[in-house]
């Protein structure tokens, strides 16, 4: 063969100790490939036109389980009855291992009883798909039938005798050569080469190693050995933070967000729909619903966490109308994925229903994958969607073969099994002139000027599936039962031999966090040659100022920086501050209590996500209480307290699943029962209030038309009443907080109620706000609170707050304070009032500055305007860690 042809001939360097080894960035690798058994097998299949019959392992397991169940009496029958899936998975692993040993599926009286039983199910049934042994049989058959391979050279790093029986038959038909032995003087790392650190923290170790590699200026000459992919990612982050080209560390995860579409779609088959699962489904990176629908419905869900309530239905109608001709199709799609539970929580799902849902996921995923593959940066996402499609199709087949309806724990286990493969994730690709990352010492196949061994522990050991007696029986039957032990020994031998390439400095990092994992055997050999030498404590080195030598570690001590106190007044170009044409109760409170908050929200338009969290706690209970009381009393047809209570319970039981589904779960049974009892009592009390006072209910959630301080009012009034004389009255519903609202009312700081009263006065054209009575109704106590200065009619003795000013007078003081404090809007000097001293506040500002102390219900301490503020870290009130 000419030298030119030989240079173009494919060369594969193959080792039992290697996985697929990517080329080093920046190197020329035309026609050359390094890897392990899978690398060689894929090359053979490609050359022979034998694409493997790819069947996910979970699907193979369920198909094998079906075969095993038909076996009748066998050595594994009891195990099948106890754990069908686990037993089938284990036996399939044994079967695949036997194929590698050279087993042809036949029976022999000399074989172990288990193998004889497996032979009985080897023939017939649906194809299992090809495992490694099956694929080798196909390759061997193709070569025996006369198919030829191109000129090639296979450089085996281990003698062919070490390879398993099934492989040796194939290797005999290939152009195999033994890899050339490179003679290098040293076999193990010498003590003077070695720098040995021990760290208590993986993060600190990664930072130190990255700092040392960066300081050396020899990143491109460095090989990093790290078996733990998560540690490698940690080191890659630290390297790139220092401007060092990335290694391209990868890790396999089962928790990729795209793959969560399958468990979430299945979880929504139980009703009532779990709002958290629905929210997670909407927030997937790719979702079966259009993004506009996902966002719109997520916002509705955040307000009323449940599917099928009035808020949800209003959102669906709005989205359908905006979708035009596609509206009805999208509504049906939503109904299928989210709003059509198959069973109640706790019940088992029919196998056919699970299979139908899985196939729907599979069809959607493969369709979306074909779309993404056309995009410039969509190929990686397309590959993950194709994997999701295959997983869903596998689970459909499993569900149909399952002997009984599937409970939630069973389905969760099956999902975990089909998603066992996971997705390989890589934050950044490997870059030229960066360190080279390897997972095994055996992958050091060229001169290595600098070696970092990051984590000198190893969990891998030889797998032993067979007893000594069974192994002897397999050997007598001509099967290669000793391969796994030989493979492991070959790997350790290759790893020891690879140390010959480590000619320069070596840094070994031992991690205390992995103390429960055995040391790598090669590391134990190295340690044995170090005598009494002990590792250097990385934490001590850092405390003492670092280290010099081959692996420099520079530690710069800095004087503590005294941070300036956050400014209490921010200076902004007044041209950037624009007043609003509308206002609300919250708007006015922030204008006075914290103009900086107002500026962030309305001028800078900084908003936290409206769908970051579902309504919960007091907010959730308050929303539900409002809705139920409105439905019960809104039509004016309640004639007795008993009727009010009965209707409230009926409405509660109907709406709990659609408007507050988090409270409908079994785990919330106690909380749900407590709320139900509170609402029953509140309905009775509310009816009594209406009866005593003689008020007529004008409406709930009333939207008044009003201008406050020259701006259009935006807001809704919880409950508007009308007295016998025709005067309007106002009742604000609160789920809880009797102590809080009593205090605000007595102190003349019931600002929200005052704003609502002023808006109602304009809407009803009441000349004097003093003519309108107002108060609160506290649901969890079933009590009204009203000030003695302008009380609601029908107040009981314990509901009348003595010496409390009228709400009309609160509005008067509030309006004066707002007008007196508006100068910042024109000057651009924006105050963060909670950071100012009280004597710096404009006159009257204290009306909006209520101090809150820690309590058993809340850890918050500070001014009320700060309690629910999202800008605490921007203004400096909250520390940034």
N, C-alpha and C positions, 0 to 999 in steps of 0.2 A: 504493500500500500504506500502511495506517495506521501511525502511529508505534508503536502497541502491538503490531501484528503483526510489524513490523520488529524490535522488541526481542526477540520470541520466536523469530525466524528463526535457524536454525543458521548460525553463521559459522565458517569454517575458514580460519585463516591458515596458508598452506602455502609452504614454501621448499625448494628443492633442497638447501639446506645444512643443513636441520634433520632431526633424528630425532623421535620421539614426545616431546613436551615436556609433562611433568606440570604441573598447575596449581600455583601458589605456595600453600603452606599458609596458610589464613586468608583467601584471596581468593575473590571471587564469580566463577564461570566458567560460569554457566548458558547452555547453547547455544553456548559458545565453545570452540574447540579449536585448538591450534597443533601443527604437526608437519611431516613430510616426505611423500614419495611414498606410503609405506606407510600413513600415517595417512589420507590422502585415499582410497586404494584400499579400505581396510577400511570406511570410511564409505559409499562407493559400494556395495560388496557388501552391506552391512547393509541399506541402503535399498532395494536391488533384490532382496533375498532370494536372494543368490548366495553362500552359504558356500563358500569356496574348497575345492577338493579337496586337503586337506592330506596330503601324502605327504612323509615325512622325506627330506632331501637324499641320504642314503646309499642309501635305497631307489630314489630316482630314478636315482642313479648306476648301480646294478646293473641296473635295467631298461634303461637306455640302453646299458650294456655289452652286454646280450643283443642289442639291435638292431644295434649296431655289428658284432658278430661275424657277423651274417647278411649284412653288406654286400658280402662277397666282396672283390674287388680294390678297393683304395682308397688314398688318400694316407696313411692312418694305419694300414694293416694291420700293418706291422712294429712300430710302437709298441704296438699291441694285444698282439702276441705277446710283447713284452718286458715290458710292464707294463699289464695289462688294467685294473686299478682306477685307476691314476694317469691313464692316457690317457682313460678314460671320464669321469672327473671333470673333466678339463680341457676335453674336447670338449663336455660338457654345459654347462659355464660359457659356452663360446663360443656354443652354440646359444641359451641363454637371453638372451645379450647381443644376438644377431641379432634375436630376437623384439622386444626393446625398440627396435631400430633400425627396425622396421617390416617385417621379413621374414615372409612368410606361409607359409614352408616349401617354396615352389616352387623349381624349378630354372631357371637362366638361364645361357646360355653365357657371358655377360659376368661372372658371379660368379667369385670365386676358386675354384680347384680344390677346396679344403677345403670350402667352402660347398656346392659341387655334390655332393660326396660325402655331406655331412650331409643334403642334401635327399633323397637316395635312401633314408634310414632314417627320415625324419620321419613318414611315414604307416605305420599298422599297428603291431601289437605291443601289449603291455599299456600302459595309460595311464601316462604319466610323472608325472602330477599337475601341478598348475598352478604355473608360475613367474610372475613379474610380467607378462611379455608375454602369456602365456596368459590370465591373469586379466583383463587389459585387453581382450582380444578378447571375453571373455564379457560384460564390462560394456557394451562397444560394441554387441554383438549384442542385449542386453536393451533398451538404449535405442533401437536401430533398430527393434525389434519393437513399440515403442509404450509400453513401461513408462516411468513418469514418476517424477521425484524430487520431494520436498517443496520448498517455497520455501527457498532457501538462498543463501548468498553465499560464494564462494571468493575469498579475498584472496591473490593470488599475489605473492610478494615479488620474483620475477624475471619478465620478459616471457615469454609462452607460446612465443615463438620459440626460447627457450633450451632448452625441454623437448624430450625425444626424440620421434621421429616417432609412435610408438605412443601416447604420452600426448597429443600435440597433437590427435589425432582425437577423444579423449574430452573434452578441455578445450573443444572447440568446442561441445559439447552441454551445457555447464554454465554457470551464472550466474557468470562470472568477472569479477573487478574487480582492478585493480592496487592494491597496497597504497599508502596515502598516504605521500608523502615528508615526513618531519618534518625541518624545517630546524633544524640545531643548528650553532653557530658552529665548534667545533673538529672537525677530521677525524682527526688523529692525537694521541696522548697527548703533552702538552707536558712538557718536562724538569722543570719545577717541580712538576708533578703527581706525578711518578714517584719512588717509593722502590724501589731495585734492590739486592736481596741475592743473594749467591752462597754456597751452602753445600756443604760436603763430604759432608754426611750428610742423607739424606731424612728420617730420624727427627728429627734436630735441627731441620731446617727446619720440619717439621710442628708440633713443639712451639713453635717461635718464632712461627710464623704464628698458631697457636691462642692463644697468650699475648697477642699483639698485638690480635687481634680481641676477645678477652675484655676487655682493658684499655680498649679504645676505647669500650665500652658501646654500640656501634652494629652489633651482629651482624645485626640484622634489615634493615639497609640495605646489607649486604655481599653481593656476588656473588662466588663462587669459581669461577674457570675452571681446570679440571684435566682434561686429556684422559686421563690414566692413572688408571683406576678404583682401582687398588691404592693409589696415592698419596692419592686422595680418601678412601679408607677410613682410611688412616693419620691424615689430618687430622681426620676425624670423631671418631676415638678421642680425639685430643688435645683437641678442642673440648669433647666431653661430659665429659672428665675435669676441665675447668675450669668446668663448669656452664653451658656455652653450648648452646642448643638444637641438635639434630643437623641436618646437611644432608640425611641420608638417602642417603649414597653407596652405589652398587650396583656389583657386579662379577660377571662371568660366569666360572664355574669348571666344568671338566670333572671335577674330583676330588670332587664332592659325595659324601658317604659312601653315600647311598641308591643312587646310580648305580653304585657299585662292586659291587652284587649281580650285575650281568651278567658282568663279567670274572672275578669270583670263582667264579660258578657254572660258567663254562666252564673255568676253570683246574682245577676238581676233576674234570674228565672224564679226566684222566691219572692213572695209578696208579704206585706207591703215592701216596695223597693227601699233598700237601705240608701238614704240620701248621700252618705259618704261614698258608697260605691257608684252611685249615679254621677256624683260630682267628679270622681276620679275618671269615670268613663268619658265624660265630656272633656276633661282636661288632658286626654291622651294626645301625644304629638300628632298622631293621625287617628281619625275616628270615623266610623261609618256614617256619621251625620256631617253636614256642611259646618264649617267653622262658625259661621254666623249663627246657626242654630245652637251649636254647643255653647257659645258665649251667652246668647240670650237666655237660654234655659238655665244655665249655671247661675246667672244673676237672679232669676226667679227662684231657683232652689235655695240660694243663699238667704233670700228674704223669708220664704216659707218652705222649710225643708221637707218636701213630700211631693209625690207625683199624683196628679189628678185633681188638685185643689183649684180654687178659683184663680189664684195668682199664676199657677202653672198653665191652666187653660187659657187665660188671657194672653200669656206669652206665646203659647202655641198658635193661637189665632192671629196674633200680630205677625209672627214669623211666616206663617202660611200665606197671609195676604201679601207680604213683601216678596214672597218667592214667585208670585205670578202663577204661570201654568204648572210650575213644578211643586206648588204648595201642597196639593193633595198627596202626591207621591211621597214627599218628604214627611208629611204627617203620618202616613202609613208606615214609613220606615222607622220613625220614632216610636210608633205604637209597638212594632215588632221588637225593637232592641230594648226598650226601657219600660214601656207601660203595659206589658202583657205577661204578668207573672204566671207561671205554670202551677205552682203550689204555694201553700202557706209556709211561713218559716218553720223549720223543724221537720217538715214532711220530706219524703224521698221523691226524686224526680224519675219519671218514666225514661227508660233507656232510649226510646225513639225520640222523645223530646230533646234529650241531651244531644243525640246524634244530629238532629235537625239544626239545633243552634250552632253546633261545632262546624257543620258544613257551611252554614251561613257565614261564619267567621272566615272559614277557608276561602270561600268564593270572593268575599270582599277583599281579603288580604292579597290574593293573587291578582285580582283586578287592579287594586291600587299599586301593587308592585310593578305591573306593566306600564302604568302611567309614570311612576317615579323613575323608572329605568330610562325614560326618554329625556329626563332633565339632566343638565350638566353635572350637578352635584347629587343626583338622586340614586346612584347605583348602590351605595352602601345601604341606604334605607330600603331600596328594593330587595336587596339580599335578605334583610331582616324580615321583611314582610313575607317573602317566599318561605322562610323558615317558619314563621307564624302560621302560614297556610298549611304547611306540611304537618305541623304539630296539631292543628285543629282537625285536619283530616284523619290523623292517627287516632285522636281521641274519639272521633265519631265512630270509627271502626271498633274501638275498645268498648264504647258504650253499648253498641248493638250486640256485642258478644258477651256483655256482662250478664250473669245469671239472674239478677234481681234489680229492682229499682235502686237508684243511687242516692245515698244519703249525702249530706253536705261534706262530712269528713272523708267519705269514700271518694267523692268527686275531687276534693282538694288534693288527695293523695295521687289520684290519676293525673291531674293537671301537673303536679310536681314531677311526676315520672316522665310525662311526654315532653316537659320542658327542661329535662335534666341536661340536655346538651348545652343550652345557653347560647349566648352570643359573644363573639370575640370583640372586645372594645379596645380601641387605641385612641388615646387623646391626641397624640401627635405622631407623625411618621418618623422613621429613622432618618437622620440627616448626615450628609457627608461631613467628615472631620469631627464627628461626635464619637463618644464611647460606643463600643459594640456590646450589646446585651446578649448573654447566653443563659440558658436554663440548666445546662449540665456541663460539668467540667470536661466531659468527653468532646464537647463542641469546640474546644480549643484545638484547632487543626493547623495552625500556622504560628510563626514566631510571635511571641507576646511580650513586648517590652515592659508593659505595666498591667498588673492584674489586681482587680478589686474583688474580693470574695465577700459579698454583702449578705450576711446570714449564713453561718457555717453549720446549719442544721439541715437534716433531711428526713422526711417522713416515709420515703419510698423503701420498700423491702420486697423480697420475693413473695409472690402470692402462692399459698399452699392450699389447693382445693381438694387434694386427694390424700387419703391415709397411706401409710407405708405399704399396707397390704394391697390396696387398690393400685398404687403406683407400680408395685411388683407385677401384679396381674396384667396391667396395661403394657408393661415392657415385654412380658412373656408373649403377649399377643402381637408383638411387633410394632407397638405404638411408642412414640417418642415422649415418654412421660417426664423426662428430665430436662425438657427444654427451658422451662421457666427459670429453673435454678441456673442453667447455663447462661441464659440471657442476662440474668442479674449479675452473675460472676463476670460476664464479658463486659457489662457496663462499668462495673467497678474497676476492672482491669484497664479499660480504655481511659477511664478517668485518671487512674494513677499514671498511665503512660503519657497522658496529655500534659502532665506537669513538666515534662521535659521541655515544653515550649516556653515555660515561664522563666525567662532568662533574666528578667529585671526585677524591680521592686514589686513586692506583693503586700497588699493591705487586706487583712482579714478582720471582719467586724462580727463580733459575737453579741447577740441581743439577749438581754435578760428576760425579755418578754416571751422568748421561745425556749425557756429553760426546760419546759416539759416535753420538748421534742428532742429525740436523740441527735447527737452530733453526727455529721456526715462521716462514714467510715474512713474516707481519705483524710479528712481533717484529723481524725483520731490518730492515723499513721503519722501525720505531720507533727501533731502535739507530742507523740511518743519520742520524736527526735529532738524535742526542745528542752529536755531535762526538766528542771524546776521552774522554768520561765513562766511567768503569769501575764495576763493581759493588762494593758494600761487602761485605767478608768477614763473614759471619754469625758465624763463630767468633771473629773479632777483636772484633766488637761485644759479644759475650757476655763475652769476657775483659776488656773495658774497662768493663763495667758496664751495658751496654744502650744504648738509643737513645730519643730523644724525638721529638716531631712528630706527623705524621698517623698513623704506625704505631709506637706506643710499644712498647718492648721493655724490660721491667723485669727486672733480674737481681739477686737478693738473695744477697749473700755471707754465708755462715754460718761460724762457727767450727767446727772439727772437733769432732765429738761423741765423747767417750770413752765407749765402751760398757762397761758393767760386765761383769766376767767372769761367765760363766754360773754359777748357783748349784750348788754341789756337794751341797747338801741342800735338798730342796723341802719346804715345810710344807703339810700337807693335814689337813683335819678327819678325825680317826681314824674317825669314823662312816662316812666314805665308803670306807674300806678294809675289804674283806671277804675273809677267807681262803677258800681253795678246798678242796673236799672231795676233790679228786683231784690227782695230781701226775704229772710225767714227768721225763725226764732234762733236757730244756730248761728246764722250770719250775724245777727245783731249782738249775740253774746260774745262772739269772737272779735267783732269790731271794737268792743269796749274792753273785754277781758284780756285779749291778746291779739293786737293788730298784726303781729308777725305771723301768727297762725292764719289769719284772714288773708294775708298777702300770699303765703305759700299756697293756700287752697284756691284762691280766686284769681290772683294775678299770675303767679308762677304755674298754676294748675298742676300742682304735685298731688297725686292721688294714690293711695294704696289700692290694691286690686279689690274691686267690689265683690269678687268671688273667691277671695283668699280663704274665707272661713264660712262655714254654715252658721246660721243663727243658732245659738244655744243658750242654756241657762235662763236668766231673767228675760233676755231679749226674746228668746223662743217662746217662753211661757206668756210673755206680755202680748206678743203678736197673736198667739192662739186665743188668749182670753178676749182680746178685742174682737176678733172675728166671731167668736161664739156668742158673746153678749150682743153683738150687732145683729146676728141672725135670729137670736131668741127674741129680742125686744124691738127689733127694727120695724116690724109690721104692726105693732100696737095691738095685737090680738091676745095678749096674755091677761087672764082674768083673775089669777090667784097665784100666791107664792108657791103652792104645790105644783101647779102647772108649769111655772117658770123653772122650778128645779128639775122636773121630769123632762122638759124639753131640752134643758141645758145638758143633761146627761146623754140624751139621745143624740144631740148634735155633736157633743164631745166624742162619743164612740164612733160616729161616722167620719169626723174630720181628723181625728188623731193620726190616721195612717196617710192622709193626703196633704196635711198642712204641718205636721210635726212628727214625721215618721221616726225620727231618732228616739222619740218617747214611746213609740209603739213596739220597740224591740223587747224581747223577754228580759234583757239585762236592766231595762228601765222600768220594770213593773212597779216597784215601790214608788218611784218618783211620779209615775203616771197616775197611780191610785191616789197619791196625795194631791196632785193637781186636780184630779176629777172631783175629789171631795171639796177642795177649796172653791172650785167653780160652782158646785151645787149650792154651797153656802152663800157665795157672792151673788148668785142669781136671786136667791131668796131675799137677801138684803137689798139688792137693787130694786126689786119689785116693791119692797116695803118703803123705800125712799120715795119712789114715784107716787105710791098711794098716799103717804103722809103729806107730801109737799103739794100734791095737786098738779104737779108739772105734767105737761104733755111733751113727749119726745118728738122733736122736730126732725132729727136725723143723726146718724153716726157718720164719721169720716166726712164731715161737711167742708167743702172748699169755699171760703168766703172771698168776695171781691172787695179788695181794700188796698189803700196806699198808706204805708207807714213811713213817716219821715221822708216823703216824696218818692218812695220806691214801691213798685207793685209787690204785694205780699204773696208769697208762695208757701202753702202749707195746708194741712187739714186738721179740723177740730174734731176731737174724739166723739164728743156727744153734746149736741145743742138742745137745750130745753126751752120751754115757754110756760110762763106762769099763767094763772087764771086771768090775770089782768092784762095779759098779752106781752109782758116784758120778757126779753130773752135772758137765758141763763146758760152758764157754761160748766161742763163737767169733764175733767181730764182724767182718763183711765190710766192707772199705773198698776202693774202686777204686784209690786212689793215696794217697800221703802217708807213705811208709815212714820218712822222716826225722822228720816231725811226730809220728807215733804212737810212734816209738822214744823221742823226747824226752819226751813226756808220760808214757810208762810209766816211764822211768828217774827222772823227777822226782816220781813219785807223784801225777800229775795226770790220770790216765786216768779222768775223772769219769763219762763216759757208760758206760764199761765197768763201773765200780764200781756204778753204779745198777742196771744190768742184772743184775749178779751178785747184788746184794742181793734183787732181785725174784725171781730164779730160786731163791735159797735158801729164800725163804718159800714159793714155789709147790711146791717139791719137799720142803718140810718138813725141810730140812737144818739141824740145830741150830747148827752153826758155819759161818760163811761161808768160813772158811779151808779147808774141805774141798772147796771148788769151785775148780777151776783155770780160768783164763781167758786169752784172748789175741786178737790180731787176725790176719786173713788179708788180705794186701795183693794185690789181683788183678793189677795191672799188673806186679808183680814175681814173682808166683807164690810168695810167701813168707809164712810165719807169723811173728808176733812174740809172745813170751810172757815174762813176768818170771821171773827166777830165784827170786824169793820165793814163787811159787806157780805153777809152770810146767805147761803142758799136756804130756801124754805125747807122745812121738815127735818132740820138737823137735830139729832139726839144730843143729849148733854155732853157725852164724851166725843162727839164729832165737831163741836163748836170750839174753835181755838181762841181762847180769851186774849184780849189785848193785841190781837194780830191785825195789822192794818188792812184796809181793803185792797183788793187786787188792782182796782182802778188807780189808787194812790201809788202803788208800786210802778205801774206803767208811767205815771207822770214823772216820778223820780228817775226812772230808767231813761225816758226820752231826754230829760234835761242833761243827764250824765253823758249820753251819746253825743248830743250836740256840742257839749263842752270839750269833748275829747277827740274831735275829728281833725285837728290840725295836722297830724302826722301824714294824712293823705295828700296834702298839698306841699308839705316841707320835705317829704322823703325820709324823715327821721322816724323809722318804724320801731316802736317799742315792743319788747317782749316783757309784758307787764309782770308775769310771775318771777322774772329775774331782777326786777326793780325793787327798791325799797318802797314801802307803802307811802312814805311822805313825798315820793316823786310822782305819784299818780295824780291825774287831774281830779278836780272835785267831783265827788259822786261815783268814782270808778269802783269803790269798794262794794257797791251793790252787785257787781259781777265777779267778785273775788272771794268766794266762799272757801274756807279752808276745810280739808277733809283729813281725818285721822285714820290710822289703820284700825281695822276691825276684824271680827271673826269671818266676815264675808269678803273682805278685800284687803290686800297688802298695800294698796295705793295710799300714799300720803302726799299731800300738796294741795294746790288750788284746783277747784272743780273744773276750770277751763282746760286743765292739763290731763284730767283723768282718762279721757278717751282720745287724746291727741296723738296723731301718728308722726309728728315732727319733732319729738323730744330729742332725738340725736342730732338733728340739724341745728336746733337753737342752742344746744349745749346743756339742756336740763338733765338729759340722760347720758351716762358715760358710754363711750364706744370702746368695746373690748377688742 
